[in-house]
Amino acid sequence: MKAIDMAPIMKKYPGYFVALSYDRKKVLGKGRTPEEALKEANRKGYKDPILTRIPYENRSYLL
């Protein structure tokens, strides 16, 4: 599978829950809660989007 560049979405929606298309390139809905993001996507006609929370900061951790 090819890597997906989420940087534009991470810059635009820090701290939000976002409902994404299956290719993870289009935001179908956003909200401060998962319910808000899913409700917005459902209003637009999308039934089963991918839901994720965008962190406030993009950090990497090494273990």
C-alpha positions as CSV (number, residue, x, y, z in Angstrom):
1,M,0.0,0.0,0.0
2,K,1.2,3.5,-0.9
3,A,1.9,6.0,1.9
4,I,-0.8,8.6,2.4
5,D,0.2,12.2,3.1
6,M,-2.1,13.4,5.9
7,A,-0.1,16.7,6.4
8,P,-2.7,19.0,4.8
9,I,-5.5,17.6,6.9
10,M,-3.5,17.7,10.0
11,K,-2.6,21.4,9.5
12,K,-6.2,22.4,8.8
13,Y,-8.1,20.4,11.5
14,P,-5.9,20.1,14.7
15,G,-7.9,18.8,17.7
16,Y,-10.9,17.8,15.6
17,F,-12.5,14.5,14.8
18,V,-12.7,14.1,11.1
19,A,-14.7,11.6,8.9
20,L,-12.6,10.7,5.9
21,S,-13.3,9.1,2.5
22,Y,-11.8,5.6,2.0
23,D,-8.9,7.0,0.1
24,R,-8.2,9.3,3.1
25,K,-7.9,12.4,0.8
26,K,-11.2,14.1,1.4
27,V,-12.7,15.3,4.7
28,L,-16.4,14.4,4.7
29,G,-17.2,15.9,8.1
30,K,-15.5,17.4,11.1
31,G,-16.5,18.1,14.7
32,R,-15.2,18.4,18.3
33,T,-16.9,15.0,19.0
34,P,-17.0,11.9,16.9
35,E,-20.8,12.2,16.7
36,E,-20.6,15.7,15.2
37,A,-18.1,14.5,12.5
38,L,-20.3,11.4,11.6
39,K,-23.5,13.4,11.6
40,E,-22.0,15.9,9.1
41,A,-20.8,13.1,6.8
42,N,-24.2,11.4,7.0
43,R,-26.0,14.6,6.1
44,K,-23.8,14.7,3.0
45,G,-24.9,11.2,2.1
46,Y,-21.8,9.2,3.3
47,K,-22.8,6.2,5.3
48,D,-19.7,4.6,6.7
49,P,-16.7,7.0,6.6
50,I,-13.3,6.5,8.3
51,L,-13.3,8.3,11.6
52,T,-10.1,9.6,13.3
53,R,-9.0,12.4,15.6
54,I,-6.3,14.8,14.4
55,P,-3.8,15.6,17.2
56,Y,-2.9,19.1,18.1
57,E,0.7,18.5,17.4
58,N,2.4,16.1,15.0
59,R,5.0,14.3,17.1
60,S,7.0,11.2,16.6
61,Y,8.1,8.9,19.4
62,L,10.8,6.3,19.4
63,L,10.6,3.3,21.7
